[in-house]
Amino acid sequence: MILQTHLLDNALIADIQLKEANLANSEQFKSELTNLINSGNKFVIVNFEQVIYVDSSFLGALVSALKLAMNKAADIAVVGLNSDIRSLFQLVRLDKVFRIYTNTQEALTGA
């Protein structure tokens, strides 16, 4: 299992339990995240706090899940990006697609 989840206020927190988020685990990640959306969760906060490396296939899985969420009137926010991963999000302009917060509490308040 890649995602460890728990409810907090109006959101489902999904902590990624990987150091390296890459092609080897992107399909399982996509499956787990889409299952969370399909289960009726309207606001999922994906926590990258433990992740030190992300590749394009993993980002693609994240974008696919967001497309599904949008079709179901749900949303995905991202928290806990290290500086390298945040720079990657900016480089591929995912900072324009996802709401990115420093931590879970900030995402819950929409700060």
Phi and psi restraints in degrees (range 20) as a CNS / XPLOR table:
assign (resid 1 and name C) (resid 2 and name N)
       (resid 2 and name CA) (resid 2 and name C) 1.0 -89.2 20.0 2
assign (resid 2 and name N) (resid 2 and name CA)
       (resid 2 and name C) (resid 3 and name N) 1.0 -35.1 20.0 2
assign (resid 2 and name C) (resid 3 and name N)
       (resid 3 and name CA) (resid 3 and name C) 1.0 -106.7 20.0 2
assign (resid 3 and name N) (resid 3 and name CA)
       (resid 3 and name C) (resid 4 and name N) 1.0 130.2 20.0 2
assign (resid 3 and name C) (resid 4 and name N)
       (resid 4 and name CA) (resid 4 and name C) 1.0 -106.7 20.0 2
assign (resid 4 and name N) (resid 4 and name CA)
       (resid 4 and name C) (resid 5 and name N) 1.0 125.0 20.0 2
assign (resid 4 and name C) (resid 5 and name N)
       (resid 5 and name CA) (resid 5 and name C) 1.0 -119.4 20.0 2
assign (resid 5 and name N) (resid 5 and name CA)
       (resid 5 and name C) (resid 6 and name N) 1.0 154.3 20.0 2
assign (resid 5 and name C) (resid 6 and name N)
       (resid 6 and name CA) (resid 6 and name C) 1.0 -157.8 20.0 2
assign (resid 6 and name N) (resid 6 and name CA)
       (resid 6 and name C) (resid 7 and name N) 1.0 150.9 20.0 2
assign (resid 6 and name C) (resid 7 and name N)
       (resid 7 and name CA) (resid 7 and name C) 1.0 -85.3 20.0 2
assign (resid 7 and name N) (resid 7 and name CA)
       (resid 7 and name C) (resid 8 and name N) 1.0 141.2 20.0 2
assign (resid 7 and name C) (resid 8 and name N)
       (resid 8 and name CA) (resid 8 and name C) 1.0 -146.9 20.0 2
assign (resid 8 and name N) (resid 8 and name CA)
       (resid 8 and name C) (resid 9 and name N) 1.0 117.4 20.0 2
assign (resid 8 and name C) (resid 9 and name N)
       (resid 9 and name CA) (resid 9 and name C) 1.0 54.5 20.0 2
assign (resid 9 and name N) (resid 9 and name CA)
       (resid 9 and name C) (resid 10 and name N) 1.0 -122.1 20.0 2
assign (resid 9 and name C) (resid 10 and name N)
       (resid 10 and name CA) (resid 10 and name C) 1.0 -98.2 20.0 2
assign (resid 10 and name N) (resid 10 and name CA)
       (resid 10 and name C) (resid 11 and name N) 1.0 16.2 20.0 2
assign (resid 10 and name C) (resid 11 and name N)
       (resid 11 and name CA) (resid 11 and name C) 1.0 -129.5 20.0 2
assign (resid 11 and name N) (resid 11 and name CA)
       (resid 11 and name C) (resid 12 and name N) 1.0 156.3 20.0 2
assign (resid 11 and name C) (resid 12 and name N)
       (resid 12 and name CA) (resid 12 and name C) 1.0 -103.4 20.0 2
assign (resid 12 and name N) (resid 12 and name CA)
       (resid 12 and name C) (resid 13 and name N) 1.0 119.3 20.0 2
assign (resid 12 and name C) (resid 13 and name N)
       (resid 13 and name CA) (resid 13 and name C) 1.0 -88.8 20.0 2
assign (resid 13 and name N) (resid 13 and name CA)
       (resid 13 and name C) (resid 14 and name N) 1.0 127.1 20.0 2
assign (resid 13 and name C) (resid 14 and name N)
       (resid 14 and name CA) (resid 14 and name C) 1.0 -119.0 20.0 2
assign (resid 14 and name N) (resid 14 and name CA)
       (resid 14 and name C) (resid 15 and name N) 1.0 100.8 20.0 2
assign (resid 14 and name C) (resid 15 and name N)
       (resid 15 and name CA) (resid 15 and name C) 1.0 -85.4 20.0 2
assign (resid 15 and name N) (resid 15 and name CA)
       (resid 15 and name C) (resid 16 and name N) 1.0 123.4 20.0 2
assign (resid 15 and name C) (resid 16 and name N)
       (resid 16 and name CA) (resid 16 and name C) 1.0 -76.0 20.0 2
assign (resid 16 and name N) (resid 16 and name CA)
       (resid 16 and name C) (resid 17 and name N) 1.0 125.0 20.0 2
assign (resid 16 and name C) (resid 17 and name N)
       (resid 17 and name CA) (resid 17 and name C) 1.0 -99.0 20.0 2
assign (resid 17 and name N) (resid 17 and name CA)
       (resid 17 and name C) (resid 18 and name N) 1.0 45.8 20.0 2
assign (resid 17 and name C) (resid 18 and name N)
       (resid 18 and name CA) (resid 18 and name C) 1.0 -133.2 20.0 2
assign (resid 18 and name N) (resid 18 and name CA)
       (resid 18 and name C) (resid 19 and name N) 1.0 151.2 20.0 2
assign (resid 18 and name C) (resid 19 and name N)
       (resid 19 and name CA) (resid 19 and name C) 1.0 -88.7 20.0 2
assign (resid 19 and name N) (resid 19 and name CA)
       (resid 19 and name C) (resid 20 and name N) 1.0 -41.6 20.0 2
assign (resid 19 and name C) (resid 20 and name N)
       (resid 20 and name CA) (resid 20 and name C) 1.0 -116.6 20.0 2
assign (resid 20 and name N) (resid 20 and name CA)
       (resid 20 and name C) (resid 21 and name N) 1.0 116.9 20.0 2
assign (resid 20 and name C) (resid 21 and name N)
       (resid 21 and name CA) (resid 21 and name C) 1.0 -100.8 20.0 2
assign (resid 21 and name N) (resid 21 and name CA)
       (resid 21 and name C) (resid 22 and name N) 1.0 102.2 20.0 2
assign (resid 21 and name C) (resid 22 and name N)
       (resid 22 and name CA) (resid 22 and name C) 1.0 -142.2 20.0 2
assign (resid 22 and name N) (resid 22 and name CA)
       (resid 22 and name C) (resid 23 and name N) 1.0 -169.8 20.0 2
assign (resid 22 and name C) (resid 23 and name N)
       (resid 23 and name CA) (resid 23 and name C) 1.0 -54.1 20.0 2
assign (resid 23 and name N) (resid 23 and name CA)
       (resid 23 and name C) (resid 24 and name N) 1.0 -36.2 20.0 2
assign (resid 23 and name C) (resid 24 and name N)
       (resid 24 and name CA) (resid 24 and name C) 1.0 -61.6 20.0 2
assign (resid 24 and name N) (resid 24 and name CA)
       (resid 24 and name C) (resid 25 and name N) 1.0 -26.2 20.0 2
assign (resid 24 and name C) (resid 25 and name N)
       (resid 25 and name CA) (resid 25 and name C) 1.0 -126.8 20.0 2
assign (resid 25 and name N) (resid 25 and name CA)
       (resid 25 and name C) (resid 26 and name N) 1.0 8.0 20.0 2
assign (resid 25 and name C) (resid 26 and name N)
       (resid 26 and name CA) (resid 26 and name C) 1.0 -68.4 20.0 2
assign (resid 26 and name N) (resid 26 and name CA)
       (resid 26 and name C) (resid 27 and name N) 1.0 -37.8 20.0 2
assign (resid 26 and name C) (resid 27 and name N)
       (resid 27 and name CA) (resid 27 and name C) 1.0 -66.7 20.0 2
assign (resid 27 and name N) (resid 27 and name CA)
       (resid 27 and name C) (resid 28 and name N) 1.0 -41.7 20.0 2
assign (resid 27 and name C) (resid 28 and name N)
       (resid 28 and name CA) (resid 28 and name C) 1.0 -65.2 20.0 2
assign (resid 28 and name N) (resid 28 and name CA)
       (resid 28 and name C) (resid 29 and name N) 1.0 -41.3 20.0 2
assign (resid 28 and name C) (resid 29 and name N)
       (resid 29 and name CA) (resid 29 and name C) 1.0 -58.5 20.0 2
assign (resid 29 and name N) (resid 29 and name CA)
       (resid 29 and name C) (resid 30 and name N) 1.0 -47.9 20.0 2
assign (resid 29 and name C) (resid 30 and name N)
       (resid 30 and name CA) (resid 30 and name C) 1.0 -59.6 20.0 2
assign (resid 30 and name N) (resid 30 and name CA)
       (resid 30 and name C) (resid 31 and name N) 1.0 -44.6 20.0 2
assign (resid 30 and name C) (resid 31 and name N)
       (resid 31 and name CA) (resid 31 and name C) 1.0 -61.8 20.0 2
assign (resid 31 and name N) (resid 31 and name CA)
       (resid 31 and name C) (resid 32 and name N) 1.0 -46.4 20.0 2
assign (resid 31 and name C) (resid 32 and name N)
       (resid 32 and name CA) (resid 32 and name C) 1.0 -64.4 20.0 2
assign (resid 32 and name N) (resid 32 and name CA)
       (resid 32 and name C) (resid 33 and name N) 1.0 -43.4 20.0 2
assign (resid 32 and name C) (resid 33 and name N)
       (resid 33 and name CA) (resid 33 and name C) 1.0 -69.0 20.0 2
assign (resid 33 and name N) (resid 33 and name CA)
       (resid 33 and name C) (resid 34 and name N) 1.0 -40.8 20.0 2
assign (resid 33 and name C) (resid 34 and name N)
       (resid 34 and name CA) (resid 34 and name C) 1.0 -67.4 20.0 2
assign (resid 34 and name N) (resid 34 and name CA)
       (resid 34 and name C) (resid 35 and name N) 1.0 -33.9 20.0 2
assign (resid 34 and name C) (resid 35 and name N)
       (resid 35 and name CA) (resid 35 and name C) 1.0 -62.3 20.0 2
assign (resid 35 and name N) (resid 35 and name CA)
       (resid 35 and name C) (resid 36 and name N) 1.0 -38.0 20.0 2
assign (resid 35 and name C) (resid 36 and name N)
       (resid 36 and name CA) (resid 36 and name C) 1.0 -63.7 20.0 2
assign (resid 36 and name N) (resid 36 and name CA)
       (resid 36 and name C) (resid 37 and name N) 1.0 -41.4 20.0 2
assign (resid 36 and name C) (resid 37 and name N)
       (resid 37 and name CA) (resid 37 and name C) 1.0 -67.7 20.0 2
assign (resid 37 and name N) (resid 37 and name CA)
       (resid 37 and name C) (resid 38 and name N) 1.0 -46.6 20.0 2
assign (resid 37 and name C) (resid 38 and name N)
       (resid 38 and name CA) (resid 38 and name C) 1.0 -64.5 20.0 2
assign (resid 38 and name N) (resid 38 and name CA)
       (resid 38 and name C) (resid 39 and name N) 1.0 -20.1 20.0 2
assign (resid 38 and name C) (resid 39 and name N)
       (resid 39 and name CA) (resid 39 and name C) 1.0 -80.1 20.0 2
assign (resid 39 and name N) (resid 39 and name CA)
       (resid 39 and name C) (resid 40 and name N) 1.0 -0.4 20.0 2
assign (resid 39 and name C) (resid 40 and name N)
       (resid 40 and name CA) (resid 40 and name C) 1.0 100.2 20.0 2
assign (resid 40 and name N) (resid 40 and name CA)
       (resid 40 and name C) (resid 41 and name N) 1.0 5.7 20.0 2
assign (resid 40 and name C) (resid 41 and name N)
       (resid 41 and name CA) (resid 41 and name C) 1.0 -71.0 20.0 2
assign (resid 41 and name N) (resid 41 and name CA)
       (resid 41 and name C) (resid 42 and name N) 1.0 125.8 20.0 2
assign (resid 41 and name C) (resid 42 and name N)
       (resid 42 and name CA) (resid 42 and name C) 1.0 -93.5 20.0 2
assign (resid 42 and name N) (resid 42 and name CA)
       (resid 42 and name C) (resid 43 and name N) 1.0 -19.9 20.0 2
assign (resid 42 and name C) (resid 43 and name N)
       (resid 43 and name CA) (resid 43 and name C) 1.0 -141.5 20.0 2
assign (resid 43 and name N) (resid 43 and name CA)
       (resid 43 and name C) (resid 44 and name N) 1.0 110.7 20.0 2
assign (resid 43 and name C) (resid 44 and name N)
       (resid 44 and name CA) (resid 44 and name C) 1.0 -112.7 20.0 2
assign (resid 44 and name N) (resid 44 and name CA)
       (resid 44 and name C) (resid 45 and name N) 1.0 128.2 20.0 2
assign (resid 44 and name C) (resid 45 and name N)
       (resid 45 and name CA) (resid 45 and name C) 1.0 -106.0 20.0 2
assign (resid 45 and name N) (resid 45 and name CA)
       (resid 45 and name C) (resid 46 and name N) 1.0 113.9 20.0 2
assign (resid 45 and name C) (resid 46 and name N)
       (resid 46 and name CA) (resid 46 and name C) 1.0 -92.2 20.0 2
assign (resid 46 and name N) (resid 46 and name CA)
       (resid 46 and name C) (resid 47 and name N) 1.0 119.3 20.0 2
assign (resid 46 and name C) (resid 47 and name N)
       (resid 47 and name CA) (resid 47 and name C) 1.0 -100.1 20.0 2
assign (resid 47 and name N) (resid 47 and name CA)
       (resid 47 and name C) (resid 48 and name N) 1.0 115.9 20.0 2
assign (resid 47 and name C) (resid 48 and name N)
       (resid 48 and name CA) (resid 48 and name C) 1.0 -95.6 20.0 2
assign (resid 48 and name N) (resid 48 and name CA)
       (resid 48 and name C) (resid 49 and name N) 1.0 13.5 20.0 2
assign (resid 48 and name C) (resid 49 and name N)
       (resid 49 and name CA) (resid 49 and name C) 1.0 -51.8 20.0 2
assign (resid 49 and name N) (resid 49 and name CA)
       (resid 49 and name C) (resid 50 and name N) 1.0 -38.3 20.0 2
assign (resid 49 and name C) (resid 50 and name N)
       (resid 50 and name CA) (resid 50 and name C) 1.0 -86.8 20.0 2
assign (resid 50 and name N) (resid 50 and name CA)
       (resid 50 and name C) (resid 51 and name N) 1.0 -9.7 20.0 2
assign (resid 50 and name C) (resid 51 and name N)
       (resid 51 and name CA) (resid 51 and name C) 1.0 -84.8 20.0 2
assign (resid 51 and name N) (resid 51 and name CA)
       (resid 51 and name C) (resid 52 and name N) 1.0 130.8 20.0 2
assign (resid 51 and name C) (resid 52 and name N)
       (resid 52 and name CA) (resid 52 and name C) 1.0 -109.8 20.0 2
assign (resid 52 and name N) (resid 52 and name CA)
       (resid 52 and name C) (resid 53 and name N) 1.0 -13.9 20.0 2
assign (resid 52 and name C) (resid 53 and name N)
       (resid 53 and name CA) (resid 53 and name C) 1.0 -146.1 20.0 2
assign (resid 53 and name N) (resid 53 and name CA)
       (resid 53 and name C) (resid 54 and name N) 1.0 137.8 20.0 2
assign (resid 53 and name C) (resid 54 and name N)
       (resid 54 and name CA) (resid 54 and name C) 1.0 -135.0 20.0 2
assign (resid 54 and name N) (resid 54 and name CA)
       (resid 54 and name C) (resid 55 and name N) 1.0 137.5 20.0 2
assign (resid 54 and name C) (resid 55 and name N)
       (resid 55 and name CA) (resid 55 and name C) 1.0 -111.1 20.0 2
assign (resid 55 and name N) (resid 55 and name CA)
       (resid 55 and name C) (resid 56 and name N) 1.0 176.2 20.0 2
assign (resid 55 and name C) (resid 56 and name N)
       (resid 56 and name CA) (resid 56 and name C) 1.0 -65.3 20.0 2
assign (resid 56 and name N) (resid 56 and name CA)
       (resid 56 and name C) (resid 57 and name N) 1.0 -32.1 20.0 2
assign (resid 56 and name C) (resid 57 and name N)
       (resid 57 and name CA) (resid 57 and name C) 1.0 -66.5 20.0 2
assign (resid 57 and name N) (resid 57 and name CA)
       (resid 57 and name C) (resid 58 and name N) 1.0 -36.7 20.0 2
assign (resid 57 and name C) (resid 58 and name N)
       (resid 58 and name CA) (resid 58 and name C) 1.0 -69.3 20.0 2
assign (resid 58 and name N) (resid 58 and name CA)
       (resid 58 and name C) (resid 59 and name N) 1.0 -40.3 20.0 2
assign (resid 58 and name C) (resid 59 and name N)
       (resid 59 and name CA) (resid 59 and name C) 1.0 -64.0 20.0 2
assign (resid 59 and name N) (resid 59 and name CA)
       (resid 59 and name C) (resid 60 and name N) 1.0 -37.8 20.0 2
assign (resid 59 and name C) (resid 60 and name N)
       (resid 60 and name CA) (resid 60 and name C) 1.0 -61.9 20.0 2
assign (resid 60 and name N) (resid 60 and name CA)
       (resid 60 and name C) (resid 61 and name N) 1.0 -39.2 20.0 2
assign (resid 60 and name C) (resid 61 and name N)
       (resid 61 and name CA) (resid 61 and name C) 1.0 -63.8 20.0 2
assign (resid 61 and name N) (resid 61 and name CA)
       (resid 61 and name C) (resid 62 and name N) 1.0 -39.4 20.0 2
assign (resid 61 and name C) (resid 62 and name N)
       (resid 62 and name CA) (resid 62 and name C) 1.0 -64.1 20.0 2
assign (resid 62 and name N) (resid 62 and name CA)
       (resid 62 and name C) (resid 63 and name N) 1.0 -43.0 20.0 2
assign (resid 62 and name C) (resid 63 and name N)
       (resid 63 and name CA) (resid 63 and name C) 1.0 -65.3 20.0 2
assign (resid 63 and name N) (resid 63 and name CA)
       (resid 63 and name C) (resid 64 and name N) 1.0 -41.2 20.0 2
assign (resid 63 and name C) (resid 64 and name N)
       (resid 64 and name CA) (resid 64 and name C) 1.0 -59.5 20.0 2
assign (resid 64 and name N) (resid 64 and name CA)
       (resid 64 and name C) (resid 65 and name N) 1.0 -42.2 20.0 2
assign (resid 64 and name C) (resid 65 and name N)
       (resid 65 and name CA) (resid 65 and name C) 1.0 -65.0 20.0 2
assign (resid 65 and name N) (resid 65 and name CA)
       (resid 65 and name C) (resid 66 and name N) 1.0 -37.6 20.0 2
assign (resid 65 and name C) (resid 66 and name N)
       (resid 66 and name CA) (resid 66 and name C) 1.0 -64.9 20.0 2
assign (resid 66 and name N) (resid 66 and name CA)
       (resid 66 and name C) (resid 67 and name N) 1.0 -40.5 20.0 2
assign (resid 66 and name C) (resid 67 and name N)
       (resid 67 and name CA) (resid 67 and name C) 1.0 -59.0 20.0 2
assign (resid 67 and name N) (resid 67 and name CA)
       (resid 67 and name C) (resid 68 and name N) 1.0 -44.7 20.0 2
assign (resid 67 and name C) (resid 68 and name N)
       (resid 68 and name CA) (resid 68 and name C) 1.0 -61.6 20.0 2
assign (resid 68 and name N) (resid 68 and name CA)
       (resid 68 and name C) (resid 69 and name N) 1.0 -45.1 20.0 2
assign (resid 68 and name C) (resid 69 and name N)
       (resid 69 and name CA) (resid 69 and name C) 1.0 -58.8 20.0 2
assign (resid 69 and name N) (resid 69 and name CA)
       (resid 69 and name C) (resid 70 and name N) 1.0 -44.8 20.0 2
assign (resid 69 and name C) (resid 70 and name N)
       (resid 70 and name CA) (resid 70 and name C) 1.0 -62.4 20.0 2
assign (resid 70 and name N) (resid 70 and name CA)
       (resid 70 and name C) (resid 71 and name N) 1.0 -37.3 20.0 2
assign (resid 70 and name C) (resid 71 and name N)
       (resid 71 and name CA) (resid 71 and name C) 1.0 -68.0 20.0 2
assign (resid 71 and name N) (resid 71 and name CA)
       (resid 71 and name C) (resid 72 and name N) 1.0 -20.2 20.0 2
assign (resid 71 and name C) (resid 72 and name N)
       (resid 72 and name CA) (resid 72 and name C) 1.0 -108.0 20.0 2
assign (resid 72 and name N) (resid 72 and name CA)
       (resid 72 and name C) (resid 73 and name N) 1.0 18.9 20.0 2
assign (resid 72 and name C) (resid 73 and name N)
       (resid 73 and name CA) (resid 73 and name C) 1.0 55.3 20.0 2
assign (resid 73 and name N) (resid 73 and name CA)
       (resid 73 and name C) (resid 74 and name N) 1.0 40.0 20.0 2
assign (resid 73 and name C) (resid 74 and name N)
       (resid 74 and name CA) (resid 74 and name C) 1.0 -119.3 20.0 2
assign (resid 74 and name N) (resid 74 and name CA)
       (resid 74 and name C) (resid 75 and name N) 1.0 177.2 20.0 2
assign (resid 74 and name C) (resid 75 and name N)
       (resid 75 and name CA) (resid 75 and name C) 1.0 -145.8 20.0 2
assign (resid 75 and name N) (resid 75 and name CA)
       (resid 75 and name C) (resid 76 and name N) 1.0 154.4 20.0 2
assign (resid 75 and name C) (resid 76 and name N)
       (resid 76 and name CA) (resid 76 and name C) 1.0 -125.8 20.0 2
assign (resid 76 and name N) (resid 76 and name CA)
       (resid 76 and name C) (resid 77 and name N) 1.0 129.9 20.0 2
assign (resid 76 and name C) (resid 77 and name N)
       (resid 77 and name CA) (resid 77 and name C) 1.0 -114.7 20.0 2
assign (resid 77 and name N) (resid 77 and name CA)
       (resid 77 and name C) (resid 78 and name N) 1.0 159.6 20.0 2
assign (resid 77 and name C) (resid 78 and name N)
       (resid 78 and name CA) (resid 78 and name C) 1.0 -122.7 20.0 2
assign (resid 78 and name N) (resid 78 and name CA)
       (resid 78 and name C) (resid 79 and name N) 1.0 135.4 20.0 2
assign (resid 78 and name C) (resid 79 and name N)
       (resid 79 and name CA) (resid 79 and name C) 1.0 -135.5 20.0 2
assign (resid 79 and name N) (resid 79 and name CA)
       (resid 79 and name C) (resid 80 and name N) 1.0 163.6 20.0 2
assign (resid 79 and name C) (resid 80 and name N)
       (resid 80 and name CA) (resid 80 and name C) 1.0 74.6 20.0 2
assign (resid 80 and name N) (resid 80 and name CA)
       (resid 80 and name C) (resid 81 and name N) 1.0 27.6 20.0 2
assign (resid 80 and name C) (resid 81 and name N)
       (resid 81 and name CA) (resid 81 and name C) 1.0 -76.9 20.0 2
assign (resid 81 and name N) (resid 81 and name CA)
       (resid 81 and name C) (resid 82 and name N) 1.0 132.6 20.0 2
assign (resid 81 and name C) (resid 82 and name N)
       (resid 82 and name CA) (resid 82 and name C) 1.0 -75.7 20.0 2
assign (resid 82 and name N) (resid 82 and name CA)
       (resid 82 and name C) (resid 83 and name N) 1.0 173.1 20.0 2
assign (resid 82 and name C) (resid 83 and name N)
       (resid 83 and name CA) (resid 83 and name C) 1.0 -63.8 20.0 2
assign (resid 83 and name N) (resid 83 and name CA)
       (resid 83 and name C) (resid 84 and name N) 1.0 -36.6 20.0 2
assign (resid 83 and name C) (resid 84 and name N)
       (resid 84 and name CA) (resid 84 and name C) 1.0 -67.6 20.0 2
assign (resid 84 and name N) (resid 84 and name CA)
       (resid 84 and name C) (resid 85 and name N) 1.0 -42.5 20.0 2
assign (resid 84 and name C) (resid 85 and name N)
       (resid 85 and name CA) (resid 85 and name C) 1.0 -70.5 20.0 2
assign (resid 85 and name N) (resid 85 and name CA)
       (resid 85 and name C) (resid 86 and name N) 1.0 -38.2 20.0 2
assign (resid 85 and name C) (resid 86 and name N)
       (resid 86 and name CA) (resid 86 and name C) 1.0 -61.4 20.0 2
assign (resid 86 and name N) (resid 86 and name CA)
       (resid 86 and name C) (resid 87 and name N) 1.0 -40.6 20.0 2
assign (resid 86 and name C) (resid 87 and name N)
       (resid 87 and name CA) (resid 87 and name C) 1.0 -63.8 20.0 2
assign (resid 87 and name N) (resid 87 and name CA)
       (resid 87 and name C) (resid 88 and name N) 1.0 -38.6 20.0 2
assign (resid 87 and name C) (resid 88 and name N)
       (resid 88 and name CA) (resid 88 and name C) 1.0 -64.0 20.0 2
assign (resid 88 and name N) (resid 88 and name CA)
       (resid 88 and name C) (resid 89 and name N) 1.0 -44.1 20.0 2
assign (resid 88 and name C) (resid 89 and name N)
       (resid 89 and name CA) (resid 89 and name C) 1.0 -57.5 20.0 2
assign (resid 89 and name N) (resid 89 and name CA)
       (resid 89 and name C) (resid 90 and name N) 1.0 -41.3 20.0 2
assign (resid 89 and name C) (resid 90 and name N)
       (resid 90 and name CA) (resid 90 and name C) 1.0 -69.6 20.0 2
assign (resid 90 and name N) (resid 90 and name CA)
       (resid 90 and name C) (resid 91 and name N) 1.0 -39.6 20.0 2
assign (resid 90 and name C) (resid 91 and name N)
       (resid 91 and name CA) (resid 91 and name C) 1.0 -61.3 20.0 2
assign (resid 91 and name N) (resid 91 and name CA)
       (resid 91 and name C) (resid 92 and name N) 1.0 -41.6 20.0 2
assign (resid 91 and name C) (resid 92 and name N)
       (resid 92 and name CA) (resid 92 and name C) 1.0 -97.1 20.0 2
assign (resid 92 and name N) (resid 92 and name CA)
       (resid 92 and name C) (resid 93 and name N) 1.0 11.8 20.0 2
assign (resid 92 and name C) (resid 93 and name N)
       (resid 93 and name CA) (resid 93 and name C) 1.0 64.0 20.0 2
assign (resid 93 and name N) (resid 93 and name CA)
       (resid 93 and name C) (resid 94 and name N) 1.0 24.0 20.0 2
assign (resid 93 and name C) (resid 94 and name N)
       (resid 94 and name CA) (resid 94 and name C) 1.0 -73.6 20.0 2
assign (resid 94 and name N) (resid 94 and name CA)
       (resid 94 and name C) (resid 95 and name N) 1.0 -14.4 20.0 2
assign (resid 94 and name C) (resid 95 and name N)
       (resid 95 and name CA) (resid 95 and name C) 1.0 -68.6 20.0 2
assign (resid 95 and name N) (resid 95 and name CA)
       (resid 95 and name C) (resid 96 and name N) 1.0 -15.4 20.0 2
assign (resid 95 and name C) (resid 96 and name N)
       (resid 96 and name CA) (resid 96 and name C) 1.0 -89.8 20.0 2
assign (resid 96 and name N) (resid 96 and name CA)
       (resid 96 and name C) (resid 97 and name N) 1.0 -14.5 20.0 2
assign (resid 96 and name C) (resid 97 and name N)
       (resid 97 and name CA) (resid 97 and name C) 1.0 -100.7 20.0 2
assign (resid 97 and name N) (resid 97 and name CA)
       (resid 97 and name C) (resid 98 and name N) 1.0 -42.5 20.0 2
assign (resid 97 and name C) (resid 98 and name N)
       (resid 98 and name CA) (resid 98 and name C) 1.0 -103.5 20.0 2
assign (resid 98 and name N) (resid 98 and name CA)
       (resid 98 and name C) (resid 99 and name N) 1.0 146.6 20.0 2
assign (resid 98 and name C) (resid 99 and name N)
       (resid 99 and name CA) (resid 99 and name C) 1.0 -80.2 20.0 2
assign (resid 99 and name N) (resid 99 and name CA)
       (resid 99 and name C) (resid 100 and name N) 1.0 121.8 20.0 2
assign (resid 99 and name C) (resid 100 and name N)
       (resid 100 and name CA) (resid 100 and name C) 1.0 -113.3 20.0 2
assign (resid 100 and name N) (resid 100 and name CA)
       (resid 100 and name C) (resid 101 and name N) 1.0 128.7 20.0 2
assign (resid 100 and name C) (resid 101 and name N)
       (resid 101 and name CA) (resid 101 and name C) 1.0 -126.7 20.0 2
assign (resid 101 and name N) (resid 101 and name CA)
       (resid 101 and name C) (resid 102 and name N) 1.0 159.2 20.0 2
assign (resid 101 and name C) (resid 102 and name N)
       (resid 102 and name CA) (resid 102 and name C) 1.0 -67.7 20.0 2
assign (resid 102 and name N) (resid 102 and name CA)
       (resid 102 and name C) (resid 103 and name N) 1.0 -43.1 20.0 2
assign (resid 102 and name C) (resid 103 and name N)
       (resid 103 and name CA) (resid 103 and name C) 1.0 -146.9 20.0 2
assign (resid 103 and name N) (resid 103 and name CA)
       (resid 103 and name C) (resid 104 and name N) 1.0 175.0 20.0 2
assign (resid 103 and name C) (resid 104 and name N)
       (resid 104 and name CA) (resid 104 and name C) 1.0 -62.1 20.0 2
assign (resid 104 and name N) (resid 104 and name CA)
       (resid 104 and name C) (resid 105 and name N) 1.0 -43.8 20.0 2
assign (resid 104 and name C) (resid 105 and name N)
       (resid 105 and name CA) (resid 105 and name C) 1.0 -61.2 20.0 2
assign (resid 105 and name N) (resid 105 and name CA)
       (resid 105 and name C) (resid 106 and name N) 1.0 -40.6 20.0 2
assign (resid 105 and name C) (resid 106 and name N)
       (resid 106 and name CA) (resid 106 and name C) 1.0 -63.7 20.0 2
assign (resid 106 and name N) (resid 106 and name CA)
       (resid 106 and name C) (resid 107 and name N) 1.0 -39.5 20.0 2
assign (resid 106 and name C) (resid 107 and name N)
       (resid 107 and name CA) (resid 107 and name C) 1.0 -65.9 20.0 2
assign (resid 107 and name N) (resid 107 and name CA)
       (resid 107 and name C) (resid 108 and name N) 1.0 -37.1 20.0 2
assign (resid 107 and name C) (resid 108 and name N)
       (resid 108 and name CA) (resid 108 and name C) 1.0 -66.4 20.0 2
assign (resid 108 and name N) (resid 108 and name CA)
       (resid 108 and name C) (resid 109 and name N) 1.0 -33.8 20.0 2
assign (resid 108 and name C) (resid 109 and name N)
       (resid 109 and name CA) (resid 109 and name C) 1.0 -90.5 20.0 2
assign (resid 109 and name N) (resid 109 and name CA)
       (resid 109 and name C) (resid 110 and name N) 1.0 -9.8 20.0 2
assign (resid 109 and name C) (resid 110 and name N)
       (resid 110 and name CA) (resid 110 and name C) 1.0 71.7 20.0 2
assign (resid 110 and name N) (resid 110 and name CA)
       (resid 110 and name C) (resid 111 and name N) 1.0 23.0 20.0 2
